Amino acid sequence: MSDPVVPASPQSRSGAARVYPHDPLTQAQRKDSLVDDAYRALKASVLDGTLPAGYQAVEQRIAEQLGMSRTPVHEAIIRLQHEGLVRVLPRRGVQVLPISTADMVEVYQLLVAMEGMAAVLLSQHPERSERSVRLMEEATNEMDRALKAGDLRGWARADDQFHRLLVGECGNARLARVASTMIDQAQPARMLTLPFQPASNVSVQEHRQLLSAIRAGDATGARAVAEGHRTRASGDILKAIERL
């Protein structure tokens, strides 16, 4: 089986190397930029399933696919390990974390609680959340369109955007940061099980119920819908994992 193809970093696709003055600050900035490029490319490949759960490769192989040297790739991998997406295997390279039902149960327990609180915070300030609700509504409408077109990956992308907006726009930066990490950790399992989940518009309906509660300033109702929605959806994913 051939290796998954990791999209090349933006700098390697440009076809021309940048020219930098030989001063330490500029060289450090260039190194940081290369690490960021490698980090973004690798993280996107893990989250969208291009590098599936359990995939393993040596750093040199990944660096070659990115068109980069090993040093920025190694530092990017360390960042991803800290975020709970990969693990470094001494003398064997790096592995995208395999799917663990126990891990996913813990991740979803946290997401249920944090998204419930995010819904409360948004509903308590409907005047501030008008833009956020509009963006979440657009994501929900895109889910509906993708589902009708049979585009499951498009549906999943729009659903992911909705949940990232929910926590990212709630006004609590710490909650948003932790919840974003949990969403990242759940994403590989979500993409792996996507073909095995029933295609329905239940999530679209629940999203719209949540938005209605937020607009109405109904904090209790918003929390109940957000927690119930995430509990139901995560239950579907956990059942699909057990069938794999």
C-alpha atoms as a printed R data frame, in Angstrom:
    type eleno elety resid chain resno       x      y      z
1   ATOM     1    CA   MET     A     1   0.000  0.000  0.000
2   ATOM     2    CA   SER     A     2   1.395  3.389 -0.943
3   ATOM     3    CA   ASP     A     3   1.917  6.093  1.654
4   ATOM     4    CA   PRO     A     4  -0.738  8.796  2.052
5   ATOM     5    CA   VAL     A     5   0.290 11.942  0.226
6   ATOM     6    CA   VAL     A     6   0.787 14.868  2.574
7   ATOM     7    CA   PRO     A     7   0.176 18.178  0.748
8   ATOM     8    CA   ALA     A     8   3.434 20.042  0.269
9   ATOM     9    CA   SER     A     9   3.981 23.137  2.369
10  ATOM    10    CA   PRO     A    10   3.254 26.521  0.713
11  ATOM    11    CA   GLN     A    11   6.942 27.399  0.555
12  ATOM    12    CA   SER     A    12   7.922 24.151 -1.170
13  ATOM    13    CA   ARG     A    13   5.115 24.578 -3.733
14  ATOM    14    CA   SER     A    14   6.328 28.041 -4.686
15  ATOM    15    CA   GLY     A    15   9.271 26.543 -6.554
16  ATOM    16    CA   ALA     A    16  11.699 29.195 -5.356
17  ATOM    17    CA   ALA     A    17  13.581 29.522 -2.109
18  ATOM    18    CA   ARG     A    18  13.374 32.758 -0.204
19  ATOM    19    CA   VAL     A    19  16.509 34.821  0.222
20  ATOM    20    CA   TYR     A    20  17.153 36.038  3.753
21  ATOM    21    CA   PRO     A    21  19.876 38.283  5.130
22  ATOM    22    CA   HIS     A    22  22.409 36.443  7.275
23  ATOM    23    CA   ASP     A    23  21.385 37.809 10.635
24  ATOM    24    CA   PRO     A    24  20.271 35.625 13.571
25  ATOM    25    CA   LEU     A    25  16.849 37.242 13.970
26  ATOM    26    CA   THR     A    26  15.845 36.747 10.342
27  ATOM    27    CA   GLN     A    27  17.103 33.163 10.348
28  ATOM    28    CA   ALA     A    28  15.104 32.450 13.520
29  ATOM    29    CA   GLN     A    29  11.999 33.939 11.908
30  ATOM    30    CA   ARG     A    30  12.531 31.769  8.839
31  ATOM    31    CA   LYS     A    31  12.852 28.667 11.021
32  ATOM    32    CA   ASP     A    32   9.645 29.549 12.882
33  ATOM    33    CA   SER     A    33   7.868 30.027  9.556
34  ATOM    34    CA   LEU     A    34   9.008 26.617  8.303
35  ATOM    35    CA   VAL     A    35   7.881 24.951 11.530
36  ATOM    36    CA   ASP     A    36   4.486 26.651 11.256
37  ATOM    37    CA   ASP     A    37   4.148 25.502  7.633
38  ATOM    38    CA   ALA     A    38   4.983 21.906  8.566
39  ATOM    39    CA   TYR     A    39   2.669 22.027 11.577
40  ATOM    40    CA   ARG     A    40  -0.302 23.298  9.568
41  ATOM    41    CA   ALA     A    41   0.208 20.793  6.747
42  ATOM    42    CA   LEU     A    42   0.579 17.811  9.079
43  ATOM    43    CA   LYS     A    43  -2.285 18.822 11.350
44  ATOM    44    CA   ALA     A    44  -4.645 19.296  8.405
45  ATOM    45    CA   SER     A    45  -3.676 15.860  7.068
46  ATOM    46    CA   VAL     A    46  -4.387 14.230 10.440
47  ATOM    47    CA   LEU     A    47  -7.702 16.016 10.952
48  ATOM    48    CA   ASP     A    48  -9.088 15.318  7.480
49  ATOM    49    CA   GLY     A    49  -7.999 11.678  7.513
50  ATOM    50    CA   THR     A    50  -5.298 11.939  4.832
51  ATOM    51    CA   LEU     A    51  -3.003 10.526  7.518
52  ATOM    52    CA   PRO     A    52  -5.433  8.079  9.167
53  ATOM    53    CA   ALA     A    53  -5.426  6.917 12.758
54  ATOM    54    CA   GLY     A    54  -2.619  4.421 13.282
55  ATOM    55    CA   TYR     A    55  -0.547  5.640 10.315
56  ATOM    56    CA   GLN     A    56   3.184  5.430 11.040
57  ATOM    57    CA   ALA     A    57   6.199  6.813  9.185
58  ATOM    58    CA   VAL     A    58   9.736  7.967  9.843
59  ATOM    59    CA   GLU     A    59  10.276 11.709 10.044
60  ATOM    60    CA   GLN     A    60  12.492 11.730  6.960
61  ATOM    61    CA   ARG     A    61   9.681 10.282  4.836
62  ATOM    62    CA   ILE     A    62   7.260 12.959  6.019
63  ATOM    63    CA   ALA     A    63   9.859 15.681  5.444
64  ATOM    64    CA   GLU     A    64  10.381 14.469  1.875
65  ATOM    65    CA   GLN     A    65   6.643 14.598  1.187
66  ATOM    66    CA   LEU     A    66   6.502 18.145  2.522
67  ATOM    67    CA   GLY     A    67   9.597 19.164  0.569
68  ATOM    68    CA   MET     A    68  11.302 20.294  3.767
69  ATOM    69    CA   SER     A    69  14.241 19.366  5.969
70  ATOM    70    CA   ARG     A    70  13.751 17.169  9.032
71  ATOM    71    CA   THR     A    71  14.315 19.896 11.638
72  ATOM    72    CA   PRO     A    72  11.081 21.910 11.158
73  ATOM    73    CA   VAL     A    73   9.126 18.689 10.626
74  ATOM    74    CA   HIS     A    74  10.472 17.261 13.895
75  ATOM    75    CA   GLU     A    75   9.470 20.400 15.811
76  ATOM    76    CA   ALA     A    76   6.016 20.356 14.206
77  ATOM    77    CA   ILE     A    77   5.578 16.728 15.261
78  ATOM    78    CA   ILE     A    78   6.492 17.599 18.858
79  ATOM    79    CA   ARG     A    79   3.770 20.273 18.842
80  ATOM    80    CA   LEU     A    80   1.230 17.783 17.513
81  ATOM    81    CA   GLN     A    81   2.264 15.283 20.177
82  ATOM    82    CA   HIS     A    82   1.586 17.887 22.872
83  ATOM    83    CA   GLU     A    83  -1.874 18.378 21.353
84  ATOM    84    CA   GLY     A    84  -2.640 14.658 21.602
85  ATOM    85    CA   LEU     A    85  -2.781 13.942 17.862
86  ATOM    86    CA   VAL     A    86   0.406 11.914 17.294
87  ATOM    87    CA   ARG     A    87   3.061 10.160 19.314
88  ATOM    88    CA   VAL     A    88   6.783  9.876 18.721
89  ATOM    89    CA   LEU     A    89   8.054  6.295 18.686
90  ATOM    90    CA   PRO     A    90  11.778  6.148 19.557
91  ATOM    91    CA   ARG     A    91  13.778  4.844 16.579
92  ATOM    92    CA   ARG     A    92  10.533  4.061 14.727
93  ATOM    93    CA   GLY     A    93   9.272  7.479 13.690
94  ATOM    94    CA   VAL     A    94   5.898  9.008 14.419
95  ATOM    95    CA   GLN     A    95   2.405  7.547 14.610
96  ATOM    96    CA   VAL     A    96  -1.008  9.156 14.314
97  ATOM    97    CA   LEU     A    97  -2.708  8.096 17.531
98  ATOM    98    CA   PRO     A    98  -4.895  5.004 17.056
99  ATOM    99    CA   ILE     A    99  -8.583  5.329 17.874
100 ATOM   100    CA   SER     A   100  -9.382  4.380 21.466
101 ATOM   101    CA   THR     A   101 -12.976  4.108 22.649
102 ATOM   102    CA   ALA     A   102 -11.906  4.969 26.197
103 ATOM   103    CA   ASP     A   103 -10.113  8.111 24.987
104 ATOM   104    CA   MET     A   104 -13.099  9.187 22.911
105 ATOM   105    CA   VAL     A   105 -15.474  8.736 25.854
106 ATOM   106    CA   GLU     A   106 -13.324 11.121 27.911
107 ATOM   107    CA   VAL     A   107 -13.033 13.634 25.064
108 ATOM   108    CA   TYR     A   108 -16.780 13.706 24.472
109 ATOM   109    CA   GLN     A   109 -17.569 14.001 28.175
110 ATOM   110    CA   LEU     A   110 -15.492 17.178 28.205
111 ATOM   111    CA   LEU     A   111 -17.064 18.487 25.004
112 ATOM   112    CA   VAL     A   112 -20.595 17.947 26.325
113 ATOM   113    CA   ALA     A   113 -19.803 20.052 29.385
114 ATOM   114    CA   MET     A   114 -17.845 22.770 27.583
115 ATOM   115    CA   GLU     A   115 -20.260 23.203 24.693
116 ATOM   116    CA   GLY     A   116 -23.129 23.399 27.166
117 ATOM   117    CA   MET     A   117 -21.347 26.235 28.969
118 ATOM   118    CA   ALA     A   118 -20.486 27.937 25.671
119 ATOM   119    CA   ALA     A   119 -24.180 27.895 24.747
120 ATOM   120    CA   VAL     A   120 -25.042 29.480 28.104
121 ATOM   121    CA   LEU     A   121 -22.471 32.248 27.618
122 ATOM   122    CA   LEU     A   122 -23.690 33.041 24.117
123 ATOM   123    CA   SER     A   123 -27.333 33.115 25.187
124 ATOM   124    CA   GLN     A   124 -26.557 35.483 28.055
125 ATOM   125    CA   HIS     A   125 -25.295 38.102 25.597
126 ATOM   126    CA   PRO     A   126 -27.530 37.846 22.505
127 ATOM   127    CA   GLU     A   127 -26.650 41.409 21.472
128 ATOM   128    CA   ARG     A   128 -22.951 40.467 21.318
129 ATOM   129    CA   SER     A   129 -23.536 37.064 19.765
130 ATOM   130    CA   GLU     A   130 -25.558 38.226 16.741
131 ATOM   131    CA   ARG     A   131 -22.609 37.848 14.342
132 ATOM   132    CA   SER     A   132 -21.632 34.494 15.855
133 ATOM   133    CA   VAL     A   133 -25.153 33.137 15.540
134 ATOM   134    CA   ARG     A   134 -25.304 34.271 11.923
135 ATOM   135    CA   LEU     A   135 -22.068 32.430 11.105
136 ATOM   136    CA   MET     A   136 -23.301 29.316 12.906
137 ATOM   137    CA   GLU     A   137 -26.542 29.525 10.954
138 ATOM   138    CA   GLU     A   138 -24.586 29.712  7.686
139 ATOM   139    CA   ALA     A   139 -22.625 26.602  8.693
140 ATOM   140    CA   THR     A   140 -25.876 24.796  9.507
141 ATOM   141    CA   ASN     A   141 -27.370 25.744  6.142
142 ATOM   142    CA   GLU     A   142 -24.224 24.430  4.442
143 ATOM   143    CA   MET     A   143 -24.659 21.139  6.324
144 ATOM   144    CA   ASP     A   144 -28.197 20.901  4.977
145 ATOM   145    CA   ARG     A   145 -27.061 21.579  1.399
146 ATOM   146    CA   ALA     A   146 -24.200 19.072  1.614
147 ATOM   147    CA   LEU     A   147 -26.466 16.374  3.041
148 ATOM   148    CA   LYS     A   148 -28.993 16.829  0.238
149 ATOM   149    CA   ALA     A   149 -26.148 16.586 -2.289
150 ATOM   150    CA   GLY     A   150 -24.820 13.396 -0.684
151 ATOM   151    CA   ASP     A   151 -21.560 15.141  0.232
152 ATOM   152    CA   LEU     A   152 -20.731 13.605  3.615
153 ATOM   153    CA   ARG     A   153 -17.297 15.204  3.887
154 ATOM   154    CA   GLY     A   154 -18.777 18.615  3.090
155 ATOM   155    CA   TRP     A   155 -21.432 17.984  5.738
156 ATOM   156    CA   ALA     A   156 -18.728 17.060  8.260
157 ATOM   157    CA   ARG     A   157 -16.660 20.178  7.472
158 ATOM   158    CA   ALA     A   158 -19.652 22.463  7.994
159 ATOM   159    CA   ASP     A   159 -20.593 20.653 11.215
160 ATOM   160    CA   ASP     A   160 -17.023 21.037 12.469
161 ATOM   161    CA   GLN     A   161 -17.173 24.757 11.683
162 ATOM   162    CA   PHE     A   162 -20.422 25.105 13.659
163 ATOM   163    CA   HIS     A   163 -18.942 23.534 16.783
164 ATOM   164    CA   ARG     A   164 -15.707 25.521 16.554
165 ATOM   165    CA   LEU     A   165 -17.746 28.717 16.278
166 ATOM   166    CA   LEU     A   166 -19.866 27.702 19.272
167 ATOM   167    CA   VAL     A   167 -16.856 27.443 21.579
168 ATOM   168    CA   GLY     A   168 -14.676 30.012 19.830
169 ATOM   169    CA   GLU     A   169 -17.229 32.822 20.012
170 ATOM   170    CA   CYS     A   170 -18.492 32.247 23.558
171 ATOM   171    CA   GLY     A   171 -16.268 34.912 25.135
172 ATOM   172    CA   ASN     A   172 -14.264 32.573 27.386
173 ATOM   173    CA   ALA     A   173 -10.793 32.257 25.852
174 ATOM   174    CA   ARG     A   174  -9.676 29.416 28.122
175 ATOM   175    CA   LEU     A   175 -12.785 27.372 27.419
176 ATOM   176    CA   ALA     A   176 -12.350 27.996 23.687
177 ATOM   177    CA   ARG     A   177  -8.713 26.884 23.753
178 ATOM   178    CA   VAL     A   178  -9.343 23.636 25.645
179 ATOM   179    CA   ALA     A   179 -12.495 22.807 23.679
180 ATOM   180    CA   SER     A   180 -10.687 23.384 20.379
181 ATOM   181    CA   THR     A   181  -8.043 20.856 21.415
182 ATOM   182    CA   MET     A   182 -10.757 18.334 22.317
183 ATOM   183    CA   ILE     A   183 -12.479 18.878 18.954
184 ATOM   184    CA   ASP     A   184  -9.138 18.242 17.250
185 ATOM   185    CA   GLN     A   185  -8.641 15.015 19.203
186 ATOM   186    CA   ALA     A   186 -12.130 13.805 18.283
187 ATOM   187    CA   GLN     A   187 -11.809 14.633 14.590
188 ATOM   188    CA   PRO     A   188  -9.783 11.599 13.372
189 ATOM   189    CA   ALA     A   189 -12.356  9.208 14.865
190 ATOM   190    CA   ARG     A   190 -15.149 11.287 13.412
191 ATOM   191    CA   MET     A   191 -13.718 11.177  9.891
192 ATOM   192    CA   LEU     A   192 -12.886  7.464 10.160
193 ATOM   193    CA   THR     A   193 -16.453  6.569 11.147
194 ATOM   194    CA   LEU     A   194 -18.190  9.033  8.815
195 ATOM   195    CA   PRO     A   195 -19.084  6.428  6.133
196 ATOM   196    CA   PHE     A   196 -20.608  4.163  8.785
197 ATOM   197    CA   GLN     A   197 -22.924  6.707 10.387
198 ATOM   198    CA   PRO     A   198 -26.546  7.120  9.302
199 ATOM   199    CA   ALA     A   199 -27.101 10.101  7.007
200 ATOM   200    CA   SER     A   200 -29.839 12.223  8.566
201 ATOM   201    CA   ASN     A   201 -30.704 15.846  9.165
202 ATOM   202    CA   VAL     A   202 -31.099 15.418 12.940
203 ATOM   203    CA   SER     A   203 -27.950 17.448 13.597
204 ATOM   204    CA   VAL     A   204 -29.236 20.244 11.358
205 ATOM   205    CA   GLN     A   205 -32.496 20.338 13.311
206 ATOM   206    CA   GLU     A   206 -30.681 20.333 16.658
207 ATOM   207    CA   HIS     A   207 -28.346 23.115 15.543
208 ATOM   208    CA   ARG     A   208 -31.329 25.257 14.598
209 ATOM   209    CA   GLN     A   209 -32.986 24.560 17.953
210 ATOM   210    CA   LEU     A   210 -29.798 25.665 19.693
211 ATOM   211    CA   LEU     A   211 -29.593 28.871 17.663
212 ATOM   212    CA   SER     A   212 -33.227 29.666 18.472
213 ATOM   213    CA   ALA     A   213 -32.544 29.267 22.200
214 ATOM   214    CA   ILE     A   214 -29.448 31.478 22.004
215 ATOM   215    CA   ARG     A   215 -31.336 34.186 20.113
216 ATOM   216    CA   ALA     A   216 -34.120 34.055 22.707
217 ATOM   217    CA   GLY     A   217 -31.631 34.427 25.562
218 ATOM   218    CA   ASP     A   218 -32.777 31.084 26.979
219 ATOM   219    CA   ALA     A   219 -29.619 29.944 28.777
220 ATOM   220    CA   THR     A   220 -31.229 26.865 30.340
221 ATOM   221    CA   GLY     A   221 -32.724 25.742 27.055
222 ATOM   222    CA   ALA     A   222 -29.516 26.433 25.134
223 ATOM   223    CA   ARG     A   223 -27.466 24.335 27.551
224 ATOM   224    CA   ALA     A   224 -29.954 21.464 27.366
225 ATOM   225    CA   VAL     A   225 -29.974 21.435 23.556
226 ATOM   226    CA   ALA     A   226 -26.176 21.748 23.253
227 ATOM   227    CA   GLU     A   227 -25.493 18.979 25.755
228 ATOM   228    CA   GLY     A   228 -28.189 16.708 24.347
229 ATOM   229    CA   HIS     A   229 -26.971 17.230 20.793
230 ATOM   230    CA   ARG     A   230 -23.329 16.454 21.566
231 ATOM   231    CA   THR     A   231 -24.313 13.441 23.701
232 ATOM   232    CA   ARG     A   232 -26.461 11.956 20.932
233 ATOM   233    CA   ALA     A   233 -23.935 12.623 18.156
234 ATOM   234    CA   SER     A   234 -21.003 11.266 20.152
235 ATOM   235    CA   GLY     A   235 -23.034  8.160 20.953
236 ATOM   236    CA   ASP     A   236 -23.424  7.492 17.219
237 ATOM   237    CA   ILE     A   237 -19.666  7.845 16.718
238 ATOM   238    CA   LEU     A   238 -18.803  5.578 19.655
239 ATOM   239    CA   LYS     A   239 -21.150  2.889 18.332
240 ATOM   240    CA   ALA     A   240 -19.508  3.157 14.912
241 ATOM   241    CA   ILE     A   241 -16.038  2.809 16.479
242 ATOM   242    CA   GLU     A   242 -17.104 -0.411 18.195
243 ATOM   243    CA   ARG     A   243 -18.229 -1.826 14.838
244 ATOM   244    CA   LEU     A   244 -14.898 -1.140 13.105
